[in-house]
C-alpha cells in the first residue's frame, strides 16, 4: 500500500513542478528558478530510475529548459543501470523499452487467461 502512495506522490510532485516550470516559462520569469525546477525534475526522474516506478508520458518526454543541462543529460555517463553507466536519456530509453515489454507480456497473459476462462466455463457447461 505504501508503494502506491509513494508512486502517486512522485507523479504528483513531478506534475506540480512541471506545471510551475511551464507557468514560469510563459511569464518569461527568472531563469535561475526555472533551472532549479529542472534540476528537481531531473532528480525525481533519477530516483524513479532507481526505484523502478512506471513513468507517465510527460515524465518520459520531459526536456529541460537549459541547453547546458540538456547537453549534460545527453552526454554525461551519470546513471548506473545494471552493471554499466549510461546517459540520462539512454537510461530513459531503456526504462521505456522495459515498460513496453512488460505491458506486452501483461497483455498476452490477460488474453491467455481469458481464453482459459472461456474454456473452463465451456467444459463445465458441457459437463453439466
PADREN-784724 format. One record per atom (N, C-alpha, C): atom name; x, y, z; residue number from 1. Coordinates in Angstrom, 3 decimals, m for minus. Example, Ala and Ser with C-alpha at 12.3 -4.5 7.8 and 13.67 -1.06 7.14 Angstrom:
<rs>
(r 'N', (13.190, m5.690, 7.800), 1)
(r 'CA', (12.300, m4.500, 7.800), 1)
(r 'C', (13.200, m3.300, 7.800), 1)
(r 'N', (12.850, m2.250, 7.080), 2)
(r 'CA', (13.670, m1.060, 7.140), 2)
(r 'C', (12.900, 0.030, 7.870), 2)
</rs>
This chain:
<rs>
(r 'N', (0.821, m1.199, 0.000), 1)
(r 'CA', (0.000, 0.000, 0.000), 1)
(r 'C', (0.862, 1.259, 0.000), 1)
(r 'N', (1.915, 1.271, 0.779), 2)
(r 'CA', (2.741, 2.468, 0.852), 2)
(r 'C', (3.455, 2.728, m0.464), 2)
(r 'N', (3.760, 1.661, m1.237), 3)
(r 'CA', (4.414, 1.848, m2.538), 3)
(r 'C', (3.486, 2.608, m3.490), 3)
(r 'N', (2.186, 2.314, m3.462), 4)
(r 'CA', (1.238, 3.038, m4.310), 4)
(r 'C', (1.186, 4.508, m3.925), 4)
(r 'N', (1.214, 4.792, m2.645), 5)
(r 'CA', (1.196, 6.184, m2.191), 5)
(r 'C', (2.465, 6.888, m2.647), 5)
(r 'N', (3.602, 6.223, m2.546), 6)
(r 'CA', (4.860, 6.817, m2.984), 6)
(r 'C', (4.841, 7.100, m4.477), 6)
(r 'N', (4.327, 6.163, m5.261), 7)
(r 'CA', (4.253, 6.357, m6.709), 7)
(r 'C', (3.352, 7.535, m7.038), 7)
(r 'N', (2.210, 7.599, m6.413), 8)
(r 'CA', (1.278, 8.702, m6.653), 8)
(r 'C', (1.924, 10.025, m6.232), 8)
(r 'N', (2.613, 10.011, m5.110), 9)
(r 'CA', (3.275, 11.221, m4.628), 9)
(r 'C', (4.370, 11.675, m5.592), 9)
(r 'N', (5.148, 10.734, m6.109), 10)
(r 'CA', (6.200, 11.066, m7.078), 10)
(r 'C', (5.594, 11.672, m8.330), 10)
(r 'N', (4.531, 11.067, m8.842), 11)
(r 'CA', (3.879, 11.586, m10.041), 11)
(r 'C', (3.275, 12.969, m9.785), 11)
(r 'N', (2.630, 13.136, m8.628), 12)
(r 'CA', (2.036, 14.437, m8.307), 12)
(r 'C', (3.101, 15.518, m8.159), 12)
(r 'N', (4.202, 15.190, m7.481), 13)
(r 'CA', (5.284, 16.161, m7.331), 13)
(r 'C', (5.851, 16.557, m8.686), 13)
(r 'N', (6.046, 15.581, m9.555), 14)
(r 'CA', (6.576, 15.864, m10.887), 14)
(r 'C', (5.626, 16.777, m11.657), 14)
(r 'N', (4.355, 16.430, m11.668), 15)
(r 'CA', (3.369, 17.225, m12.412), 15)
(r 'C', (3.267, 18.640, m11.854), 15)
(r 'N', (3.308, 18.768, m10.533), 16)
(r 'CA', (3.236, 20.089, m9.914), 16)
(r 'C', (4.440, 20.940, m10.313), 16)
(r 'N', (5.638, 20.362, m10.236), 17)
(r 'CA', (6.841, 21.097, m10.623), 17)
(r 'C', (6.835, 21.441, m12.110), 17)
(r 'N', (6.365, 20.517, m12.928), 18)
(r 'CA', (6.308, 20.767, m14.365), 18)
(r 'C', (5.332, 21.897, m14.680), 18)
(r 'N', (4.191, 21.900, m13.999), 19)
(r 'CA', (3.218, 22.980, m14.185), 19)
(r 'C', (3.815, 24.313, m13.750), 19)
(r 'N', (4.511, 24.310, m12.618), 20)
(r 'CA', (5.145, 25.529, m12.114), 20)
(r 'C', (6.205, 26.032, m13.097), 20)
(r 'N', (7.011, 25.114, m13.627), 21)
(r 'CA', (8.043, 25.494, m14.597), 21)
(r 'C', (7.421, 26.058, m15.868), 21)
(r 'N', (6.375, 25.400, m16.363), 22)
(r 'CA', (5.724, 25.870, m17.583), 22)
(r 'C', (5.113, 27.257, m17.396), 22)
(r 'N', (4.548, 27.521, m16.229), 23)
(r 'CA', (3.982, 28.853, m15.981), 23)
(r 'C', (5.089, 29.901, m15.902), 23)
(r 'N', (6.260, 29.541, m15.359), 24)
(r 'CA', (7.385, 30.471, m15.339), 24)
(r 'C', (7.913, 30.725, m16.750), 24)
(r 'N', (7.905, 29.692, m17.586), 25)
(r 'CA', (8.357, 29.866, m18.967), 25)
(r 'C', (7.439, 30.814, m19.737), 25)
(r 'N', (6.149, 30.708, m19.505), 26)
(r 'CA', (5.186, 31.567, m20.181), 26)
(r 'C', (5.368, 33.018, m19.733), 26)
(r 'N', (5.655, 33.193, m18.444), 27)
(r 'CA', (5.827, 34.535, m17.892), 27)
(r 'C', (7.212, 35.107, m18.152), 27)
(r 'N', (8.096, 34.334, m18.806), 28)
(r 'CA', (9.490, 34.744, m19.019), 28)
(r 'C', (10.129, 35.170, m17.698), 28)
(r 'N', (9.918, 34.359, m16.707), 29)
(r 'CA', (10.407, 34.671, m15.377), 29)
(r 'C', (11.892, 34.334, m15.243), 29)
(r 'N', (12.370, 34.418, m14.035), 30)
(r 'CA', (13.781, 34.215, m13.710), 30)
(r 'C', (14.263, 32.832, m14.154), 30)
(r 'N', (15.307, 32.790, m14.970), 31)
(r 'CA', (15.805, 31.516, m15.473), 31)
(r 'C', (16.468, 30.694, m14.369), 31)
(r 'N', (16.942, 31.330, m13.303), 32)
(r 'CA', (17.525, 30.582, m12.181), 32)
(r 'C', (16.454, 29.722, m11.508), 32)
(r 'N', (15.240, 30.260, m11.381), 33)
(r 'CA', (14.132, 29.481, m10.808), 33)
(r 'C', (13.781, 28.309, m11.722), 33)
(r 'N', (13.751, 28.579, m13.013), 34)
(r 'CA', (13.422, 27.529, m13.980), 34)
(r 'C', (14.481, 26.437, m13.943), 34)
(r 'N', (15.745, 26.829, m13.898), 35)
(r 'CA', (16.827, 25.844, m13.833), 35)
(r 'C', (16.769, 25.039, m12.546), 35)
(r 'N', (16.411, 25.682, m11.433), 36)
(r 'CA', (16.270, 24.968, m10.164), 36)
(r 'C', (15.149, 23.928, m10.258), 36)
(r 'N', (14.041, 24.304, m10.865), 37)
(r 'CA', (12.926, 23.365, m11.032), 37)
(r 'C', (13.339, 22.222, m11.953), 37)
(r 'N', (14.067, 22.538, m13.023), 38)
(r 'CA', (14.547, 21.479, m13.926), 38)
(r 'C', (15.451, 20.487, m13.191), 38)
(r 'N', (16.301, 20.992, m12.322), 39)
(r 'CA', (17.165, 20.093, m11.538), 39)
(r 'C', (16.341, 19.210, m10.610), 39)
(r 'N', (15.293, 19.781, m10.023), 40)
(r 'CA', (14.426, 18.977, m9.152), 40)
(r 'C', (13.654, 17.931, m9.961), 40)
(r 'N', (13.208, 18.309, m11.168), 41)
(r 'CA', (12.525, 17.350, m12.043), 41)
(r 'C', (13.475, 16.222, m12.432), 41)
(r 'N', (14.712, 16.581, m12.766), 42)
(r 'CA', (15.723, 15.566, m13.101), 42)
(r 'C', (15.938, 14.609, m11.921), 42)
(r 'N', (16.021, 15.161, m10.720), 43)
(r 'CA', (16.236, 14.325, m9.534), 43)
(r 'C', (15.069, 13.364, m9.296), 43)
(r 'N', (13.851, 13.829, m9.551), 44)
(r 'CA', (12.680, 12.951, m9.410), 44)
(r 'C', (12.782, 11.790, m10.396), 44)
(r 'N', (13.165, 12.093, m11.639), 45)
(r 'CA', (13.281, 11.039, m12.647), 45)
(r 'C', (14.410, 10.071, m12.308), 45)
(r 'N', (15.526, 10.582, m11.827), 46)
(r 'CA', (16.639, 9.699, m11.458), 46)
(r 'C', (16.230, 8.787, m10.311), 46)
(r 'N', (15.515, 9.322, m9.327), 47)
(r 'CA', (15.050, 8.455, m8.234), 47)
(r 'C', (14.051, 7.427, m8.763), 47)
(r 'N', (13.291, 7.798, m9.810), 48)
(r 'CA', (12.369, 6.846, m10.436), 48)
(r 'C', (13.099, 5.731, m11.157), 48)
(r 'N', (14.261, 6.051, m11.754), 49)
(r 'CA', (15.074, 5.003, m12.384), 49)
(r 'C', (15.478, 3.966, m11.348), 49)
(r 'N', (15.921, 4.439, m10.202), 50)
(r 'CA', (16.450, 3.544, m9.179), 50)
(r 'C', (15.358, 2.784, m8.420), 50)
(r 'N', (14.179, 3.403, m8.283), 51)
(r 'CA', (13.104, 2.728, m7.553), 51)
(r 'C', (12.270, 1.824, m8.446), 51)
(r 'N', (12.352, 2.010, m9.770), 52)
(r 'CA', (11.644, 1.136, m10.694), 52)
(r 'C', (10.189, 1.479, m10.905), 52)
(r 'N', (9.769, 2.698, m10.576), 53)
(r 'CA', (8.365, 3.063, m10.785), 53)
(r 'C', (8.101, 3.305, m12.263), 53)
(r 'N', (6.863, 3.139, m12.661), 54)
(r 'CA', (6.468, 3.418, m14.041), 54)
(r 'C', (6.336, 4.921, m14.214), 54)
(r 'N', (6.767, 5.414, m15.369), 55)
(r 'CA', (6.706, 6.840, m15.665), 55)
(r 'C', (5.483, 7.146, m16.516), 55)
(r 'N', (4.975, 8.361, m16.348), 56)
(r 'CA', (3.895, 8.839, m17.207), 56)
(r 'C', (4.502, 9.308, m18.532), 56)
(r 'N', (3.647, 9.581, m19.506), 57)
(r 'CA', (4.132, 10.072, m20.797), 57)
(r 'C', (4.864, 11.399, m20.645), 57)
(r 'N', (4.349, 12.249, m19.767), 58)
(r 'CA', (5.019, 13.547, m19.556), 58)
(r 'C', (6.385, 13.364, m18.910), 58)
(r 'N', (6.529, 12.360, m18.087), 59)
(r 'CA', (7.834, 12.073, m17.499), 59)
(r 'C', (8.781, 11.522, m18.567), 59)
(r 'N', (8.267, 10.675, m19.419), 60)
(r 'CA', (9.091, 10.105, m20.490), 60)
(r 'C', (9.545, 11.156, m21.500), 60)
(r 'N', (8.754, 12.194, m21.692), 61)
(r 'CA', (9.045, 13.194, m22.723), 61)
(r 'C', (9.642, 14.488, m22.177), 61)
(r 'N', (9.970, 14.537, m20.895), 62)
(r 'CA', (10.480, 15.764, m20.294), 62)
(r 'C', (11.834, 16.151, m20.879), 62)
(r 'N', (11.984, 17.437, m21.151), 63)
(r 'CA', (13.259, 18.009, m21.585), 63)
(r 'C', (13.499, 19.274, m20.770), 63)
(r 'N', (14.716, 19.476, m20.289), 64)
(r 'CA', (14.992, 20.686, m19.502), 64)
(r 'C', (15.012, 21.927, m20.385), 64)
(r 'N', (14.805, 23.062, m19.768), 65)
(r 'CA', (14.831, 24.329, m20.492), 65)
(r 'C', (16.261, 24.765, m20.792), 65)
(r 'N', (17.178, 24.467, m19.894), 66)
(r 'CA', (18.577, 24.881, m20.034), 66)
(r 'C', (19.308, 24.016, m21.060), 66)
(r 'N', (19.953, 24.656, m22.013), 67)
(r 'CA', (20.716, 23.915, m23.028), 67)
(r 'C', (21.912, 23.208, m22.386), 67)
(r 'N', (22.493, 23.823, m21.361), 68)
(r 'CA', (23.634, 23.226, m20.662), 68)
(r 'C', (23.212, 21.933, m19.961), 68)
(r 'N', (22.082, 21.963, m19.270), 69)
(r 'CA', (21.580, 20.763, m18.600), 69)
(r 'C', (21.180, 19.707, m19.623), 69)
(r 'N', (20.553, 20.110, m20.712), 70)
(r 'CA', (20.180, 19.167, m21.767), 70)
(r 'C', (21.417, 18.481, m22.335), 70)
(r 'N', (22.461, 19.248, m22.595), 71)
(r 'CA', (23.708, 18.680, m23.111), 71)
(r 'C', (24.292, 17.690, m22.106), 71)
(r 'N', (24.255, 18.052, m20.826), 72)
(r 'CA', (24.774, 17.171, m19.778), 72)
(r 'C', (23.980, 15.861, m19.718), 72)
(r 'N', (22.663, 15.959, m19.794), 73)
(r 'CA', (21.826, 14.759, m19.730), 73)
(r 'C', (22.025, 13.871, m20.947), 73)
(r 'N', (22.325, 14.479, m22.087), 74)
(r 'CA', (22.514, 13.700, m23.313), 74)
(r 'C', (23.892, 13.060, m23.408), 74)
(r 'N', (24.895, 13.626, m22.731), 75)
(r 'CA', (26.268, 13.183, m22.960), 75)
(r 'C', (27.013, 12.644, m21.747), 75)
(r 'N', (26.642, 13.020, m20.536), 76)
(r 'CA', (27.378, 12.577, m19.346), 76)
(r 'C', (26.894, 11.207, m18.895), 76)
(r 'N', (27.837, 10.317, m18.627), 77)
(r 'CA', (27.511, 8.968, m18.147), 77)
(r 'C', (27.287, 9.031, m16.644), 77)
(r 'N', (26.073, 9.392, m16.258), 78)
(r 'CA', (25.796, 9.654, m14.847), 78)
(r 'C', (24.882, 8.634, m14.183), 78)
(r 'N', (24.187, 7.832, m14.938), 79)
(r 'CA', (23.190, 6.923, m14.378), 79)
(r 'C', (23.747, 5.501, m14.366), 79)
(r 'N', (23.668, 4.858, m13.214), 80)
(r 'CA', (24.098, 3.462, m13.091), 80)
(r 'C', (22.897, 2.566, m13.396), 80)
(r 'N', (22.983, 1.824, m14.488), 81)
(r 'CA', (21.931, 0.894, m14.886), 81)
(r 'C', (22.571, m0.470, m15.046), 81)
(r 'N', (22.025, m1.435, m14.335), 82)
(r 'CA', (22.573, m2.788, m14.318), 82)
(r 'C', (24.056, m2.704, m13.938), 82)
(r 'N', (24.949, m3.037, m14.843), 83)
(r 'CA', (26.369, m3.033, m14.484), 83)
(r 'C', (27.158, m1.946, m15.206), 83)
(r 'N', (26.482, m1.051, m15.917), 84)
(r 'CA', (27.223, m0.018, m16.631), 84)
(r 'C', (26.621, 1.364, m16.396), 84)
(r 'N', (27.404, 2.376, m16.690), 85)
(r 'CA', (26.968, 3.757, m16.560), 85)
(r 'C', (26.525, 4.263, m17.933), 85)
(r 'N', (25.376, 4.922, m17.947), 86)
(r 'CA', (24.816, 5.431, m19.202), 86)
(r 'C', (24.363, 6.871, m19.004), 86)
(r 'N', (24.031, 7.513, m20.116), 87)
(r 'CA', (23.497, 8.865, m20.026), 87)
(r 'C', (22.059, 8.808, m19.521), 87)
(r 'N', (21.568, 9.951, m19.124), 88)
(r 'CA', (20.204, 10.059, m18.619), 88)
(r 'C', (19.199, 9.556, m19.650), 88)
(r 'N', (19.349, 10.007, m20.893), 89)
(r 'CA', (18.376, 9.642, m21.921), 89)
(r 'C', (18.515, 8.187, m22.369), 89)
(r 'N', (19.708, 7.613, m22.287), 90)
(r 'CA', (19.851, 6.175, m22.553), 90)
(r 'C', (19.130, 5.376, m21.478), 90)
(r 'N', (19.268, 5.799, m20.223), 91)
(r 'CA', (18.553, 5.130, m19.128), 91)
(r 'C', (17.041, 5.265, m19.322), 91)
(r 'N', (16.604, 6.435, m19.759), 92)
(r 'CA', (15.180, 6.648, m20.004), 92)
(r 'C', (14.686, 5.754, m21.137), 92)
(r 'N', (15.468, 5.649, m22.207), 93)
(r 'CA', (15.093, 4.770, m23.324), 93)
(r 'C', (15.015, 3.316, m22.883), 93)
(r 'N', (15.959, 2.882, m22.053), 94)
(r 'CA', (15.925, 1.505, m21.545), 94)
(r 'C', (14.695, 1.278, m20.687), 94)
(r 'N', (14.360, 2.260, m19.865), 95)
(r 'CA', (13.193, 2.141, m18.989), 95)
(r 'C', (11.908, 2.079, m19.816), 95)
(r 'N', (11.810, 2.911, m20.838), 96)
(r 'CA', (10.624, 2.903, m21.703), 96)
(r 'C', (10.493, 1.556, m22.401), 96)
(r 'N', (11.605, 1.015, m22.898), 97)
(r 'CA', (11.580, m0.287, m23.566), 97)
(r 'C', (11.188, m1.396, m22.604), 97)
(r 'N', (11.699, m1.343, m21.385), 98)
(r 'CA', (11.357, m2.351, m20.382), 98)
(r 'C', (9.872, m2.290, m20.038), 98)
(r 'N', (9.328, m1.081, m19.911), 99)
(r 'CA', (7.899, m0.925, m19.631), 99)
(r 'C', (7.048, m1.410, m20.797), 99)
(r 'N', (7.510, m1.160, m22.032), 100)
(r 'CA', (6.783, m1.621, m23.216), 100)
(r 'C', (6.728, m3.146, m23.252), 100)
(r 'N', (7.864, m3.793, m22.952), 101)
(r 'CA', (7.900, m5.259, m22.929), 101)
(r 'C', (7.003, m5.805, m21.831), 101)
(r 'N', (7.020, m5.159, m20.664), 102)
(r 'CA', (6.175, m5.604, m19.564), 102)
(r 'C', (4.702, m5.516, m19.952), 102)
(r 'N', (4.308, m4.405, m20.583), 103)
(r 'CA', (2.908, m4.253, m20.998), 103)
(r 'C', (2.531, m5.303, m22.030), 103)
(r 'N', (3.451, m5.634, m22.914), 104)
(r 'CA', (3.188, m6.654, m23.923), 104)
(r 'C', (2.965, m8.011, m23.264), 104)
(r 'N', (3.829, m8.372, m22.330), 105)
(r 'CA', (3.679, m9.642, m21.608), 105)
(r 'C', (2.378, m9.637, m20.813), 105)
(r 'N', (2.074, m8.516, m20.197), 106)
(r 'CA', (0.847, m8.404, m19.420), 106)
(r 'C', (m0.384, m8.580, m20.317), 106)
(r 'N', (m0.367, m7.980, m21.502), 107)
(r 'CA', (m1.497, m8.111, m22.419), 107)
(r 'C', (m1.674, m9.551, m22.884), 107)
(r 'N', (m0.566, m10.231, m23.228), 108)
(r 'CA', (m0.661, m11.633, m23.642), 108)
(r 'C', (m1.154, m12.511, m22.495), 108)
(r 'N', (m0.705, m12.238, m21.286), 109)
(r 'CA', (m1.152, m13.011, m20.125), 109)
(r 'C', (m2.652, m12.868, m19.915), 109)
(r 'N', (m3.147, m11.646, m20.039), 110)
(r 'CA', (m4.582, m11.426, m19.882), 110)
(r 'C', (m5.370, m12.121, m20.988), 110)
(r 'N', (m4.853, m12.108, m22.200), 111)
(r 'CA', (m5.501, m12.772, m23.318), 111)
(r 'C', (m5.575, m14.281, m23.070), 111)
(r 'N', (m4.481, m14.875, m22.639), 112)
(r 'CA', (m4.436, m16.317, m22.370), 112)
(r 'C', (m5.360, m16.675, m21.214), 112)
(r 'N', (m5.376, m15.855, m20.172), 113)
(r 'CA', (m6.272, m16.115, m19.037), 113)
(r 'C', (m7.734, m16.044, m19.464), 113)
(r 'N', (m8.058, m15.130, m20.339), 114)
(r 'CA', (m9.425, m15.014, m20.842), 114)
(r 'C', (m9.820, m16.252, m21.638), 114)
(r 'N', (m8.937, m16.736, m22.486), 115)
(r 'CA', (m9.212, m17.949, m23.264), 115)
(r 'C', (m9.392, m19.144, m22.337), 115)
(r 'N', (m8.528, m19.273, m21.345), 116)
(r 'CA', (m8.648, m20.378, m20.392), 116)
(r 'C', (m9.946, m20.299, m19.603), 116)
(r 'N', (m10.355, m19.099, m19.265), 117)
(r 'CA', (m11.615, m18.927, m18.545), 117)
(r 'C', (m12.794, m19.359, m19.411), 117)
(r 'N', (m12.792, m18.976, m20.698), 118)
(r 'CA', (m13.853, m19.411, m21.606), 118)
(r 'C', (m13.853, m20.935, m21.767), 118)
(r 'N', (m12.673, m21.508, m21.886), 119)
(r 'CA', (m12.579, m22.968, m21.995), 119)
(r 'C', (m13.117, m23.645, m20.742), 119)
(r 'N', (m12.759, m23.130, m19.596), 120)
(r 'CA', (m13.227, m23.698, m18.330), 120)
(r 'C', (m14.753, m23.672, m18.268), 120)
(r 'N', (m15.344, m22.497, m18.531), 121)
(r 'CA', (m16.799, m22.413, m18.463), 121)
(r 'C', (m17.458, m23.223, m19.566), 121)
(r 'N', (m16.810, m23.339, m20.714), 122)
(r 'CA', (m17.351, m24.177, m21.784), 122)
(r 'C', (m17.370, m25.637, m21.385), 122)
(r 'N', (m16.280, m26.106, m20.770), 123)
(r 'CA', (m16.197, m27.518, m20.336), 123)
(r 'C', (m17.167, m27.774, m19.194), 123)
(r 'N', (m17.218, m26.875, m18.215), 124)
(r 'CA', (m18.130, m27.036, m17.093), 124)
(r 'C', (m19.574, m27.011, m17.583), 124)
(r 'N', (m19.898, m26.113, m18.491), 125)
(r 'CA', (m21.253, m26.038, m19.039), 125)
(r 'C', (m21.604, m27.262, m19.838), 125)
(r 'N', (m20.636, m27.822, m20.544), 126)
(r 'CA', (m20.874, m29.019, m21.329), 126)
(r 'C', (m21.073, m30.237, m20.429), 126)
(r 'N', (m20.334, m30.297, m19.310), 127)
(r 'CA', (m20.463, m31.428, m18.395), 127)
(r 'C', (m21.734, m31.389, m17.577), 127)
(r 'N', (m22.278, m30.245, m17.343), 128)
(r 'CA', (m23.462, m30.134, m16.507), 128)
(r 'C', (m24.683, m30.242, m17.329), 128)
</rs>
